[in-house]
Amino acid sequence: MSAPAARAAELRAQIDEANRNYHVLDAPTISDETYDAALRELRDLEDAHPDLATPESPTQRVGGAPSSDFSPYPHGVPMLSLSNVFDESDLRAFDARVAKLAGEPATYVCELKIDGLAMSLRYEGGVLRSAGTRGDGTTGEDVTGNVRTVRDVPRTLRGAPQTIDVRGEIYLRKSAFAALNASRTAAGLPSFANPRNTAAGGLRQKDPRLTAERKLSFFAYAIGAFAGAEPPATQVELLAALRAYGVPVNEHATACATIDDVLAFCRRWEDERATLDYEIDGVVIKVDSLALQAKLGYAGKDPRWATAFKFRAQEARTKLLDIGINVSRSGKLNPYAILDPVGIGGVTVKMATLHNADDIARKDIRPGDTVIVHRAGDVIPYVVGPVLELRPKKTAPYAMPLACPVCGSPVERPEGDVFSYCTNVACPAQVTERIRHWCTRGAMDIEGVGDALSAALVEAGLCANVADLYDLDAEKLATLPRMGDRTVSNVLGELERSKTRGLARVLAALGIRYVGGQNAALLAGEFGTIDELAVASRERLAETDGIGPQIAESVAFFFARESNRDVVRRLAERGLDLTAPLHPKEPVGVLAGKTFVITGTLPSLSREEATALIVDAGGKVSGSVSKKTSYVVAGEEAGSKLAKAQTLGIEIVDEAGLRALL
């Protein structure tokens, strides 16, 4: 056997196995980029050596054979897949071929390439009669019973022809995927790896009720058989007709007059795909005219009139070299993956988040594993899970350290918390971040002490904790870079003014877990002094309106540490006001008896300032929306709290509305 023939045989075996794992078993074993590269190499080999091309070659077939678990589903009109392009030069070459074959420039339609499972729906007399997967393009799997559970798939069509095969994609929305995994985690079940496999697995359930639980969705993008009416003339008209029949069509499909418009569409959605509630892995580009599509025809399995612009991969496999620990300003131990560097989406990834110890244990991630790493847009990469069949022997389950890896202090994990914490507030890993946070606007509002100066103070040995800020003088500050006389004077003046901020701001600035501006104001008004707060039991803390057991546990945990109490004593000795007016037991003011929730960013008020105004007027501020909520104060980028308020019929006001109530 010649070297090209041997290589072609090797590539065919690799691609056939990958097809079976992806299309039939829903358990991919290689990345999309590796698969595409192998298919392209095989196609190039067959082009260079035509005698190597056979009808059985993966370049001439689509997907994998249907599963024996379902009845065969023959396609009257084959469901063929697309050629791929990967960059601007490939895309322009496709456009040039189309123009040459057509005899004139073509116009196109761009559609998002949904990452799901291709599906054909047969309607007779406007009624859904059957549904089948693509399979090998000519024969798929009959999954009619399961597809009937997909709410996006209409049982009947309006004004449709006598016979129509609606072609599209079954997929799982990201939000539905997250909710499904949350429910599985709560039930002690393993999480699913990704939306695409979960959708494909859902369609192959023996019990349609299990399919229904996955809350799958559907988008249509083409037709197969079509009889009993005049067919559309263009792809734009086809999509409009499907929508008129009552079939869901992706709203982002766009007509493009030139290949430059197509390229702009592709670039836009590669940048913005993370904003969608479903996964896409590219853009499908089709010649708009259906008559021209028929004229251009096919080259093997690929239509000459369409192609897929493939985005750079968002997932890759690599070796997990080790698990490291980052210690945050609150002392939280955050595990992260140290990876054999791998390219994902045009970026070299060396580290990825592992969330927490429970997530590591649930996924059974171990150092030495080959792991799947996911990166979407600008989101921090995270480890999806291990590839168990590639796990080396003698790997051991990972255990979180019992001592802080930075200062060696004991590590504690509060009951009900998924994180462990260093018990030493003076831990060097925490100091810079604690000082920076102490000086922010929502905390002590010390202008001039930002990231750079906070780091410089720690590196110079001038600050080991926030109390040391109040021991600074002009001589010490002058030793630091870029600290002239005026800057030194301003910083010292800001530090002096911060001493009068009061207890609520101090509590928010200390970095106690779960205690931001709202909860700090509630605690300050309930206890009046930091001494009273420091000796309060968990039970007493939880009696405070708006303070639940988790926050009470965190506050008690903080003040139980001697190192934390020492910092508080030093702050008092340096003249900081650690008191606050007690809230009256019977609220007095125009907002007495009213409970507010603040969400989003207000135009001119920080959340802490808005909270103070509400509390001073006798109202209460809560962190969650319930039937007891009187008003939701919504600013820009308001999230789920606003949606829940709308669902419950709770009155919503903006900043102007809040001021009117006051």
C-alpha positions as CSV (number, residue, x, y, z in Angstrom):
1,M,0.0,0.0,0.0
2,S,1.4,3.4,-1.0
3,A,2.0,6.1,1.6
4,P,-1.1,8.2,0.4
5,A,-3.3,5.2,0.5
6,A,-2.2,4.2,4.0
7,R,-2.7,7.7,5.2
8,A,-6.2,7.9,3.6
9,A,-7.1,4.6,5.3
10,E,-5.9,5.9,8.6
11,L,-7.9,9.1,8.2
12,R,-11.1,7.2,7.2
13,A,-10.9,5.0,10.2
14,Q,-10.4,8.0,12.5
15,I,-13.3,10.0,10.9
16,D,-15.7,7.0,10.9
17,E,-15.0,6.4,14.6
18,A,-15.6,10.1,15.3
19,N,-18.8,10.1,13.3
20,R,-20.2,7.1,15.2
21,N,-19.3,8.6,18.6
22,Y,-20.7,12.0,17.7
23,H,-23.9,11.1,15.7
24,V,-24.9,7.8,17.2
25,L,-23.5,7.5,20.7
26,D,-23.6,11.3,21.4
27,A,-20.1,11.0,23.1
28,P,-17.6,12.9,21.0
29,T,-14.0,11.7,21.4
30,I,-12.2,14.4,19.4
31,S,-12.6,18.2,19.1
32,D,-14.4,19.8,16.1
33,E,-11.1,21.4,15.0
34,T,-9.3,17.9,14.9
35,Y,-12.3,16.4,13.0
36,D,-12.4,19.2,10.5
37,A,-8.6,19.0,9.9
38,A,-8.8,15.3,9.4
39,L,-11.7,15.6,6.9
40,R,-9.9,18.4,5.0
41,E,-6.7,16.3,4.8
42,L,-8.6,13.3,3.5
43,R,-10.4,15.4,0.9
44,D,-7.1,16.9,-0.3
45,L,-5.6,13.4,-0.6
46,E,-8.5,12.2,-2.7
47,D,-8.3,15.3,-4.9
48,A,-4.6,14.7,-5.5
49,H,-5.1,10.9,-6.0
50,P,-8.6,10.3,-7.5
51,D,-8.1,6.6,-7.4
52,L,-8.3,6.8,-3.6
53,A,-11.9,8.2,-3.6
54,T,-14.6,5.6,-3.0
55,P,-18.3,5.8,-2.4
56,E,-17.7,4.7,1.2
57,S,-15.3,7.5,2.0
58,P,-16.4,9.9,4.8
59,T,-16.0,12.7,2.3
60,Q,-19.0,11.2,0.4
61,R,-21.2,10.5,3.3
62,V,-23.0,12.5,6.1
63,G,-22.9,11.7,9.8
64,G,-23.2,8.1,11.0
65,A,-25.5,5.2,10.6
66,P,-28.8,5.2,12.5
67,S,-29.0,3.6,15.9
68,S,-30.4,0.1,15.9
69,D,-32.6,1.1,18.8
70,F,-35.0,3.1,16.5
71,S,-36.8,2.2,13.4
72,P,-35.2,3.4,10.1
73,Y,-36.5,6.7,8.7
74,P,-35.9,7.0,5.0
75,H,-35.6,10.5,3.6
76,G,-37.3,11.1,0.2
77,V,-35.0,14.1,-0.3
78,P,-31.6,13.5,1.1
79,M,-30.5,15.5,4.2
80,L,-27.0,16.5,3.1
81,S,-24.4,18.3,5.2
82,L,-22.3,21.3,4.2
83,S,-18.7,22.1,3.3
84,N,-16.8,24.2,5.7
85,V,-14.8,27.4,5.4
86,F,-12.6,28.7,8.2
87,D,-11.4,32.2,7.3
88,E,-11.9,35.1,5.0
89,S,-9.9,33.7,2.1
90,D,-11.9,30.4,2.2
91,L,-15.1,32.4,2.2
92,R,-14.1,34.6,-0.7
93,A,-13.0,31.5,-2.7
94,F,-16.5,30.1,-2.1
95,D,-18.0,33.3,-3.4
96,A,-15.8,33.3,-6.5
97,R,-16.8,29.7,-7.3
98,V,-20.5,30.5,-7.0
99,A,-20.1,33.6,-9.3
100,K,-18.1,31.6,-11.9
101,L,-20.7,28.8,-12.0
102,A,-23.7,31.1,-11.9
103,G,-22.2,33.5,-14.5
104,E,-22.9,36.5,-12.2
105,P,-22.5,37.6,-8.6
106,A,-25.0,36.0,-6.2
107,T,-26.8,37.3,-3.2
108,Y,-26.9,35.3,0.0
109,V,-28.7,34.6,3.2
110,C,-26.8,34.1,6.4
111,E,-28.2,32.0,9.2
112,L,-26.7,31.1,12.6
113,K,-25.5,27.5,12.7
114,I,-27.3,26.1,15.7
115,D,-25.3,23.4,17.6
116,G,-27.9,20.7,17.9
117,L,-29.3,17.7,16.1
118,A,-30.6,18.0,12.5
119,M,-34.2,16.9,12.2
120,S,-36.8,16.4,9.4
121,L,-40.5,16.8,10.2
122,R,-43.1,15.3,7.8
123,Y,-46.4,17.2,7.6
124,E,-49.4,15.8,5.7
125,G,-52.5,17.9,5.3
126,G,-50.9,20.3,7.8
127,V,-50.6,17.6,10.5
128,L,-47.3,16.3,11.9
129,R,-47.1,12.7,10.9
130,S,-43.5,11.7,11.5
131,A,-40.0,12.9,12.4
132,G,-36.5,11.5,11.8
133,T,-32.9,12.4,12.5
134,R,-30.5,13.0,9.6
135,G,-28.6,9.7,10.1
136,D,-26.4,9.1,7.1
137,G,-28.3,11.5,5.0
138,T,-30.6,9.0,3.2
139,T,-31.8,7.1,6.3
140,G,-32.1,8.4,9.8
141,E,-33.9,7.3,13.0
142,D,-37.6,7.5,13.6
143,V,-38.0,9.6,16.7
144,T,-41.6,10.8,16.1
145,G,-42.9,10.1,19.6
146,N,-40.0,12.0,21.2
147,V,-40.2,15.0,18.9
148,R,-43.9,15.4,19.7
149,T,-42.8,16.4,23.2
150,V,-40.8,19.4,21.9
151,R,-43.0,22.4,22.4
152,D,-41.4,24.4,19.6
153,V,-42.5,21.7,17.1
154,P,-46.1,22.6,16.0
155,R,-48.5,19.7,15.8
156,T,-50.4,21.4,13.0
157,L,-49.5,24.1,10.4
158,R,-51.5,27.0,9.1
159,G,-51.9,27.3,5.3
160,A,-49.2,24.8,4.6
161,P,-49.1,22.7,1.4
162,Q,-50.5,19.2,1.4
163,T,-47.0,17.6,1.9
164,I,-44.0,19.3,3.4
165,D,-40.8,18.1,5.1
166,V,-39.7,20.8,7.4
167,R,-35.9,20.6,8.0
168,G,-34.3,22.2,11.1
169,E,-32.3,21.8,14.3
170,I,-33.4,20.4,17.7
171,Y,-31.4,22.1,20.4
172,L,-31.3,22.9,24.1
173,R,-31.2,26.5,25.3
174,K,-28.4,27.4,27.7
175,S,-30.9,28.5,30.4
176,A,-32.8,25.2,30.1
177,F,-29.5,23.3,30.3
178,A,-28.5,25.2,33.5
179,A,-31.9,24.5,35.1
180,L,-31.7,20.9,34.1
181,N,-28.2,20.5,35.6
182,A,-29.3,22.3,38.8
183,S,-32.1,19.9,39.3
184,R,-29.9,16.9,38.7
185,T,-27.3,18.3,41.2
186,A,-30.0,18.8,43.8
187,A,-31.1,15.2,43.2
188,G,-27.5,13.9,43.6
189,L,-27.3,13.0,39.9
190,P,-24.3,13.8,37.6
191,S,-24.4,16.9,35.5
192,F,-24.7,16.7,31.7
193,A,-21.6,17.8,29.8
194,N,-23.0,20.3,27.2
195,P,-26.3,21.3,25.6
196,R,-25.7,19.6,22.3
197,N,-25.1,16.1,23.7
198,T,-28.0,16.6,26.1
199,A,-30.4,17.4,23.3
200,A,-29.2,14.5,21.2
201,G,-29.5,12.1,24.2
202,G,-33.0,13.5,25.0
203,L,-34.2,12.6,21.5
204,R,-33.0,9.0,21.9
205,Q,-34.8,8.3,25.2
206,K,-37.1,5.2,25.1
207,D,-39.6,7.0,27.2
208,P,-40.9,10.3,25.6
209,R,-41.6,11.6,29.1
210,L,-37.9,11.7,29.7
211,T,-37.4,13.7,26.5
212,A,-40.1,16.2,27.6
213,E,-38.1,16.8,30.8
214,R,-35.2,18.2,28.8
215,K,-37.4,21.1,27.4
216,L,-35.9,20.9,23.9
217,S,-36.4,23.6,21.3
218,F,-36.5,23.7,17.5
219,F,-35.5,26.1,14.7
220,A,-36.4,25.5,11.0
221,Y,-34.2,26.5,8.1
222,A,-35.1,24.4,5.0
223,I,-37.6,22.1,3.3
224,G,-37.3,18.7,1.7
225,A,-40.4,17.2,0.0
226,F,-42.9,19.9,-1.0
227,A,-46.2,19.2,-2.8
228,G,-49.6,20.8,-3.2
229,A,-48.6,24.5,-3.6
230,E,-46.2,26.8,-5.5
231,P,-42.8,26.6,-3.8
232,P,-41.0,29.7,-2.6
233,A,-38.6,31.4,-5.0
234,T,-35.9,32.4,-2.5
235,Q,-34.5,31.3,0.8
236,V,-35.8,34.6,2.3
237,E,-39.3,33.7,1.1
238,L,-38.9,30.1,2.3
239,L,-38.1,31.3,5.9
240,A,-41.0,33.7,5.8
241,A,-43.3,30.9,4.6
242,L,-42.2,28.6,7.4
243,R,-42.8,31.4,9.9
244,A,-46.3,32.0,8.4
245,Y,-47.1,28.2,8.7
246,G,-46.3,28.6,12.5
247,V,-42.9,27.0,12.5
248,P,-40.2,28.7,14.6
249,V,-37.4,30.3,12.5
250,N,-34.3,32.0,13.9
251,E,-34.8,35.7,14.0
252,H,-31.2,36.5,13.1
253,A,-31.3,35.2,9.6
254,T,-30.2,38.1,7.3
255,A,-30.1,38.7,3.6
256,C,-26.6,39.9,2.4
257,A,-26.1,41.6,-1.0
258,T,-22.3,41.0,-1.1
259,I,-19.6,38.7,0.3
260,D,-18.4,41.7,2.4
261,D,-21.8,41.8,4.1
262,V,-21.5,38.0,4.7
263,L,-18.1,38.4,6.2
264,A,-19.3,41.2,8.5
265,F,-22.2,39.0,9.7
266,C,-19.8,36.1,10.5
267,R,-17.4,38.4,12.4
268,R,-20.2,39.9,14.4
269,W,-21.7,36.7,15.6
270,E,-18.3,35.1,16.3
271,D,-17.9,38.0,18.8
272,E,-21.4,38.0,20.1
273,R,-22.3,34.3,20.2
274,A,-22.0,34.3,24.0
275,T,-24.9,36.7,24.2
276,L,-27.3,34.1,22.8
277,D,-29.3,31.6,24.9
278,Y,-28.2,28.8,22.7
279,E,-24.9,27.4,21.3
280,I,-23.8,28.3,17.8
281,D,-20.6,27.0,16.1
282,G,-20.7,29.0,12.9
283,V,-22.8,30.7,10.2
284,V,-24.5,29.0,7.3
285,I,-24.3,30.9,4.1
286,K,-26.8,30.0,1.3
287,V,-27.4,31.4,-2.2
288,D,-30.7,33.2,-1.8
289,S,-32.3,32.2,-5.2
290,L,-33.7,28.6,-5.0
291,A,-33.5,28.4,-8.8
292,L,-29.9,29.2,-8.7
293,Q,-29.4,26.7,-6.0
294,A,-30.8,24.0,-8.3
295,K,-28.6,25.2,-11.2
296,L,-25.4,25.0,-9.0
297,G,-26.3,21.6,-7.7
298,Y,-23.9,19.4,-5.7
299,A,-20.3,18.3,-5.6
300,G,-20.4,14.9,-4.0
301,K,-22.2,15.3,-0.7
302,D,-21.8,19.1,-0.5
303,P,-24.1,21.7,-2.1
304,R,-22.2,24.1,-4.3
305,W,-24.7,26.8,-3.2
306,A,-24.1,26.7,0.5
307,T,-21.3,26.5,3.0
308,A,-20.7,26.8,6.8
309,F,-18.3,29.4,8.2
310,K,-17.0,27.6,11.2
311,F,-16.1,29.6,14.3
312,R,-12.9,29.0,16.2
313,A,-13.5,26.2,18.7
314,Q,-14.8,27.1,22.2
315,E,-13.8,23.7,23.7
316,A,-10.6,21.7,23.7
317,R,-9.0,18.8,25.4
318,T,-5.8,19.0,27.3
319,K,-3.9,17.6,30.3
320,L,-4.7,18.8,33.8
321,L,-1.2,19.2,35.2
322,D,-2.3,20.2,38.7
323,I,-4.9,22.0,40.8
324,G,-3.8,25.3,42.4
325,I,-5.4,27.4,45.1
326,N,-6.0,31.2,44.9
327,V,-6.9,32.9,48.2
328,S,-9.3,35.9,47.8
329,R,-9.6,39.0,50.0
330,S,-12.3,37.3,52.0
331,G,-10.0,34.3,52.6
332,K,-12.0,32.1,50.2
333,L,-9.9,29.3,48.8
334,N,-10.6,29.1,45.0
335,P,-9.4,26.0,43.2
336,Y,-8.2,26.5,39.6
337,A,-6.8,24.2,36.9
338,I,-3.2,24.4,35.8
339,L,-3.3,23.1,32.2
340,D,-1.0,22.0,29.5
341,P,-1.4,25.1,27.3
342,V,-4.1,24.7,24.7
343,G,-5.6,27.0,22.0
344,I,-9.3,27.8,22.4
345,G,-11.1,30.4,20.3
346,G,-7.8,32.0,19.2
347,V,-6.5,32.3,22.8
348,T,-3.9,30.1,24.6
349,V,-5.4,28.8,27.8
350,K,-3.1,27.8,30.6
351,M,-5.5,28.0,33.6
352,A,-9.2,27.5,34.1
353,T,-11.7,27.7,37.0
354,L,-12.8,24.7,38.9
355,H,-15.6,26.5,40.8
356,N,-15.3,24.7,44.2
357,A,-14.5,21.5,46.0
358,D,-18.0,20.1,45.6
359,D,-17.9,20.7,41.8
360,I,-14.5,18.9,41.6
361,A,-15.8,15.9,43.5
362,R,-19.1,15.8,41.6
363,K,-17.3,15.8,38.3
364,D,-14.5,13.5,39.7
365,I,-11.7,15.8,38.3
366,R,-8.2,14.6,39.2
367,P,-4.7,15.9,38.5
368,G,-3.3,14.0,35.5
369,D,-6.7,13.7,33.8
370,T,-7.3,14.7,30.2
371,V,-10.0,17.3,30.6
372,I,-12.5,19.2,28.4
373,V,-12.0,22.9,28.8
374,H,-14.7,25.4,27.6
375,R,-14.3,29.0,26.8
376,A,-17.2,31.2,25.5
377,G,-16.5,34.8,24.5
378,D,-14.6,36.6,27.2
379,V,-15.9,34.3,29.9
380,I,-13.2,32.7,32.1
381,P,-12.4,29.2,30.8
382,Y,-13.7,26.4,33.0
383,V,-13.2,22.7,33.1
384,V,-16.3,20.8,31.9
385,G,-15.1,17.4,33.2
386,P,-12.6,14.6,32.6
387,V,-12.3,12.2,29.7
388,L,-12.6,9.1,31.8
389,E,-11.4,6.6,29.1
390,L,-8.1,8.5,29.0
391,R,-7.6,8.6,32.8
392,P,-4.1,7.3,33.8
393,K,-3.9,4.6,36.4
394,K,-3.2,5.4,40.0
395,T,-4.8,8.8,40.0
396,A,-6.4,9.8,43.3
397,P,-9.5,12.0,44.0
398,Y,-8.6,15.6,44.8
399,A,-8.9,16.9,48.4
400,M,-8.8,20.6,49.4
401,P,-5.9,21.6,51.6
402,L,-6.5,21.8,55.4
403,A,-4.1,24.7,55.8
404,C,-4.0,28.0,53.8
405,P,-1.3,27.5,51.1
406,V,-0.1,31.1,51.6
407,C,0.1,31.7,55.4
408,G,-0.3,28.1,56.8
409,S,-3.3,29.1,59.0
410,P,-6.1,26.5,59.6
411,V,-8.8,26.3,56.9
412,E,-12.4,26.1,57.9
413,R,-15.5,25.3,55.9
414,P,-18.7,26.7,57.4
415,E,-21.7,24.4,57.5
416,G,-23.7,24.7,54.4
417,D,-21.0,26.5,52.4
418,V,-19.3,25.1,49.3
419,F,-16.1,27.0,50.0
420,S,-13.3,26.7,52.5
421,Y,-11.7,29.8,54.1
422,C,-8.4,30.9,55.5
423,T,-9.1,31.9,59.1
424,N,-6.4,34.6,59.2
425,V,-7.5,38.1,58.2
426,A,-3.9,39.2,58.0
427,C,-3.0,36.5,55.5
428,P,-0.6,38.1,52.9
429,A,-2.7,36.8,50.0
430,Q,-5.7,38.7,51.3
431,V,-4.0,42.0,52.3
432,T,-3.7,43.8,49.0
433,E,-7.3,43.0,48.0
434,R,-8.7,43.9,51.4
435,I,-6.9,47.3,51.4
436,R,-8.1,48.0,47.9
437,H,-11.7,47.0,48.8
438,W,-11.6,49.1,52.1
439,C,-10.9,52.2,50.1
440,T,-13.6,51.8,47.4
441,R,-16.5,54.1,47.1
442,G,-19.0,51.6,48.4
443,A,-16.8,51.0,51.5
444,M,-14.8,53.8,53.2
445,D,-14.6,55.9,50.0
446,I,-10.9,56.9,50.3
447,E,-10.1,58.6,47.0
448,G,-6.5,58.1,45.7
449,V,-5.9,54.6,47.1
450,G,-6.5,52.3,44.2
451,D,-5.0,49.1,42.8
452,A,-1.5,50.5,42.3
453,L,-1.1,52.3,45.7
454,S,-2.7,49.3,47.6
455,A,-0.1,46.9,46.0
456,A,2.7,49.4,46.7
457,L,1.8,49.7,50.4
458,V,1.9,46.0,50.8
459,E,5.1,45.4,48.8
460,A,6.8,48.1,50.9
461,G,5.8,46.5,54.1
462,L,3.8,49.6,55.2
463,C,0.4,47.8,55.4
464,A,-0.2,44.3,56.7
465,N,-4.0,44.9,57.3
466,V,-6.4,47.8,56.9
467,A,-5.7,49.2,60.4
468,D,-2.2,50.0,59.2
469,L,-3.6,52.6,56.8
470,Y,-4.2,54.8,59.8
471,D,-0.5,54.6,60.9
472,L,0.7,56.1,57.6
473,D,2.3,59.6,57.6
474,A,3.9,61.9,55.1
475,E,7.4,60.4,55.6
476,K,6.2,56.8,54.9
477,L,4.1,57.7,51.9
478,A,6.9,59.8,50.4
479,T,9.1,56.7,50.0
480,L,6.6,55.2,47.5
481,P,6.8,55.7,43.7
482,R,4.8,58.7,42.2
483,M,3.9,60.1,45.6
484,G,4.6,63.8,45.5
485,D,3.8,66.2,48.3
486,R,0.3,67.1,47.0
487,T,-0.6,63.4,46.5
488,V,0.6,62.5,50.0
489,S,-1.4,65.4,51.5
490,N,-4.5,64.3,49.6
491,V,-4.3,60.7,50.7
492,L,-3.7,61.6,54.4
493,G,-6.7,63.9,54.2
494,E,-8.9,61.2,52.7
495,L,-7.8,58.8,55.4
496,E,-8.7,61.2,58.1
497,R,-12.1,62.0,56.7
498,S,-12.9,58.3,56.4
499,K,-12.8,57.9,60.2
500,T,-16.2,59.5,60.4
501,R,-18.0,57.2,57.9
502,G,-19.7,55.2,60.7
503,L,-20.3,51.6,61.5
504,A,-22.3,50.6,58.4
505,R,-19.5,51.6,56.1
506,V,-16.9,49.9,58.2
507,L,-18.8,46.7,58.2
508,A,-19.2,46.9,54.4
509,A,-15.4,47.6,54.1
510,L,-14.2,44.8,56.3
511,G,-15.0,42.3,53.6
512,I,-17.2,40.0,55.7
513,R,-18.6,37.4,53.4
514,Y,-22.2,38.2,52.3
515,V,-22.1,41.6,54.0
516,G,-22.4,44.3,51.4
517,G,-23.8,47.8,51.8
518,Q,-27.4,46.7,52.4
519,N,-26.7,44.1,55.0
520,A,-24.1,46.3,56.7
521,A,-26.8,49.0,57.1
522,L,-29.2,46.5,58.6
523,L,-26.7,45.1,61.1
524,A,-25.4,48.6,62.1
525,G,-28.9,49.8,62.8
526,E,-29.8,46.7,64.8
527,F,-26.8,46.6,67.1
528,G,-25.5,50.2,67.2
529,T,-21.9,49.4,68.0
530,I,-19.3,47.0,66.7
531,D,-18.7,45.7,70.2
532,E,-22.4,44.6,70.5
533,L,-22.3,43.0,67.0
534,A,-19.0,41.2,67.7
535,V,-20.4,39.3,70.7
536,A,-23.9,38.5,69.2
537,S,-24.7,34.8,68.8
538,R,-25.7,33.4,65.4
539,E,-29.3,33.1,66.7
540,R,-29.3,36.8,67.7
541,L,-27.9,37.9,64.4
542,A,-30.5,36.0,62.5
543,E,-33.3,37.8,64.4
544,T,-32.3,41.0,62.4
545,D,-34.8,41.8,59.7
546,G,-33.3,40.9,56.3
547,I,-30.5,38.8,57.8
548,G,-30.8,35.1,57.2
549,P,-29.0,32.2,58.7
550,Q,-26.2,32.2,56.1
551,I,-25.3,35.8,56.7
552,A,-25.6,35.3,60.5
553,E,-23.2,32.4,60.3
554,S,-20.7,34.4,58.2
555,V,-20.7,37.4,60.6
556,A,-20.3,35.1,63.7
557,F,-17.5,33.3,61.9
558,F,-15.7,36.5,61.2
559,F,-15.8,37.9,64.7
560,A,-14.9,34.5,66.2
561,R,-11.3,34.9,64.8
562,E,-8.9,36.6,67.2
563,S,-6.9,38.1,64.3
564,N,-10.1,39.8,63.0
565,R,-11.0,41.2,66.5
566,D,-7.5,42.6,66.8
567,V,-7.9,44.6,63.5
568,V,-11.2,46.0,64.9
569,R,-9.6,47.0,68.2
570,R,-6.8,48.8,66.3
571,L,-9.3,50.7,64.2
572,A,-11.1,51.8,67.3
573,E,-7.8,52.9,68.8
574,R,-7.0,55.0,65.7
575,G,-10.3,57.0,66.1
576,L,-12.7,55.4,63.6
577,D,-16.4,55.8,64.4
578,L,-17.7,52.3,65.0
579,T,-21.2,53.3,66.0
580,A,-24.5,53.9,64.3
581,P,-28.0,55.1,65.3
582,L,-30.2,52.3,66.3
583,H,-33.2,51.6,64.1
584,P,-36.4,52.3,66.0
585,K,-38.2,49.1,66.9
586,E,-41.4,50.6,65.4
587,P,-40.4,52.1,62.1
588,V,-41.1,55.8,61.8
589,G,-41.2,57.7,58.5
590,V,-43.0,57.9,55.2
591,L,-41.8,54.4,54.2
592,A,-42.6,52.7,57.5
593,G,-43.8,49.2,57.0
594,K,-42.6,49.1,53.4
595,T,-40.0,46.6,52.1
596,F,-37.8,47.5,49.1
597,V,-35.5,45.5,46.8
598,I,-32.9,47.4,44.8
599,T,-31.7,46.0,41.5
600,G,-29.5,47.3,38.7
601,T,-27.5,50.6,38.6
602,L,-29.2,53.8,39.6
603,P,-28.3,57.1,37.8
604,S,-27.0,59.1,40.8
605,L,-27.3,56.9,43.8
606,S,-25.1,54.0,44.9
607,R,-26.9,51.0,46.3
608,E,-25.6,51.9,49.7
609,E,-26.9,55.5,49.4
610,A,-30.3,54.3,48.3
611,T,-30.4,51.8,51.2
612,A,-29.6,54.6,53.7
613,L,-32.4,56.8,52.3
614,I,-35.0,54.0,52.5
615,V,-33.9,53.0,56.0
616,D,-33.8,56.6,57.3
617,A,-37.4,56.9,56.1
618,G,-38.5,53.9,58.0
619,G,-38.5,51.3,55.2
620,K,-36.7,48.0,55.0
621,V,-34.3,46.8,52.3
622,S,-34.2,43.1,51.3
623,G,-31.9,41.2,49.0
624,S,-34.6,39.1,47.5
625,V,-38.1,39.6,45.9
626,S,-41.1,37.9,47.6
627,K,-44.8,38.5,48.0
628,K,-43.9,40.7,51.0
629,T,-41.9,43.1,48.8
630,S,-43.7,46.5,48.5
631,Y,-41.5,48.0,45.8
632,V,-38.6,47.1,43.5
633,V,-36.3,50.0,42.7
634,A,-34.9,49.1,39.2
635,G,-32.0,50.8,37.5
636,E,-30.0,50.0,34.4
637,E,-29.1,46.3,33.7
638,A,-31.7,45.1,36.2
639,G,-31.8,41.3,36.2
640,S,-33.8,38.4,37.5
641,K,-35.2,40.4,40.5
642,L,-37.0,42.7,38.1
643,A,-38.4,39.8,36.1
644,K,-39.6,38.1,39.3
645,A,-41.3,41.4,40.5
646,Q,-43.1,41.6,37.2
647,T,-44.3,38.1,37.6
648,L,-45.6,38.7,41.1
649,G,-47.2,42.0,40.1
650,I,-45.0,44.1,42.5
651,E,-44.8,47.8,41.8
652,I,-41.6,48.8,40.1
653,V,-40.1,52.3,40.4
654,D,-37.0,54.0,39.1
655,E,-34.7,56.4,41.1
656,A,-37.1,59.3,40.4
657,G,-40.0,57.2,41.7
658,L,-38.1,56.4,44.8
659,R,-37.4,60.0,45.5
660,A,-41.1,60.8,44.9
661,L,-42.0,58.2,47.6
662,L,-39.5,59.8,49.9
